[in-house]
Amino acid sequence: MAKIAFLGLGVMGFPMAGHIAAAGHDVTVYNRTSAKAEAWAAQHGGGHAATPAAAVTDADFVFCCVGDDPDVLAVALGDEGAIPAMKPGAVFIDNSTVSADVARQLYTAGQEYGVMTLDAPVSGGQAGAENGKLTVMVGGDDAAFATALPVMQCYGARVVHMGAAGQGQQAKMVNQICIAGLVQSLSEGLNFAIEAGLDTDKLLEAISGGAAQSWQMVNRGHTMVKGEFDFGFAVDWMRKDLRICIEEAKRNGAPLPLTEIVAGYYAELSANGHGRNDTSSLIRRLTKAR
Ligand code: NAP
């Protein structure tokens, strides 16, 4: 069993660290708001530390699940950051969704300090984190992937090595591009069904087994119809993810016409005070007219 540090105990990190501890590893956690770290340690029996540097000193593997680019850089390389304090040969695994540039910066810093790094963003949402069935898209060297794989499998049902540093984040960008347009289509379809006076339970039973089926339809269709959005993956996190996708597309030349439109719709929801609602709240823009 390995010595693990887990940095960032939000909606995702808290249960992910819990699965690693449940597998028998020796886990020390850090969270910026220390009450969450104390609560995690009380629930799972691990240790907690006041800074990233203090949490990682003896760790073989250091996991990080925070927010945007500056948050990862602060936790990994800022004052009392993790990477300079890690022991040589240990692996830093970033589960946050951030830019490929940050993944490559961590990789370069890791080489300077003799630490291996992996970008390992996840998909599957709060439910996937809680039941330990996330999809993990990984960038980094073969040796780092091979040594960290058994620990990532504590919370990941599907862990895929995409290639070099940054390619895990690029795979996650594709995931988010595919979701953005789909949620707008689902919103338009369900709003159309309501306007047509259809029984939406019967509708979802019928079409969720056909060619229109999607994770969003199966997991969000009923709550979208009811107007329930107070859970799940926050609009403001999706805005961050689409910003990262659009910036990357400017570099590689891939057109993202639909993604750019949907990013504007999410900006509108956020400006109206719905930034913490689930991303399926896109339907709000259509139903508010009624
Ligand atoms: P969250 O619930 O908002 O939690 C964010 C965590 O990061 C908290 O522990 C927060 O500490 C910490 N944090 C943020 N900025 C920090 C900083 N500058 N320094 C130190 N700690 C900092 O977010 P989440 O939903 O768990 O998401 C975490 C990451 O996973 C994001 O990159 C997100 O895009 C990605 N993700 C989320 C989902 C989802 O469904 N939620 C799905 C896939 C991927 P405090 O407790 O002190 O605020």
Boltz pocket constraint, residues with backbone or C-beta under 6 A from the ligand:
constraints:
  - pocket:
      binder: B
      contacts: [[A, 8], [A, 9], [A, 10], [A, 11], [A, 12], [A, 13], [A, 31], [A, 32], [A, 33], [A, 36], [A, 65], [A, 66], [A, 67], [A, 68], [A, 70], [A, 71], [A, 72], [A, 74], [A, 75], [A, 95], [A, 96], [A, 97], [A, 98], [A, 122], [A, 123], [A, 124], [A, 125], [A, 126], [A, 232], [A, 233], [A, 234], [A, 237]]
      max_distance: 6.0
